[in-house]
Amino acid sequence: MAENYVMQQLVASGQRPYYWGAQSTYEVEFVLRLRDGIVPIEVKSGTHVRSTSAKRFAQKYGCPYVLRVTGKNFGAMGEVRNVPPVCGMPHRRARIT
């Protein structure tokens, strides 16, 4: 259900989200093209908030950071930026045209 909310917010803000999966063991719910570059977004609604797949994607494709939409603490740890669902949707101005 959290993923549906994030998808609705992304589409409503004019974004065109993509999905990424590899070898049926890794997946990233959303991938966006932003001004900063390609950014993976993982949505974590439970207590397990590791972002292994998104980190792997970021390393493989040279992404500047990973966005993790979660109810956990707002902030950054290394390349992962935690954002709550209410402010986790990149604004339309951030999109590359």
Helices and strands as residue ranges (DSSP letters): H 2-12, E 18-22, E 26-34, E 37-44, H 52-61, E 66-70, E 75-77, E 80-83, G 92-94
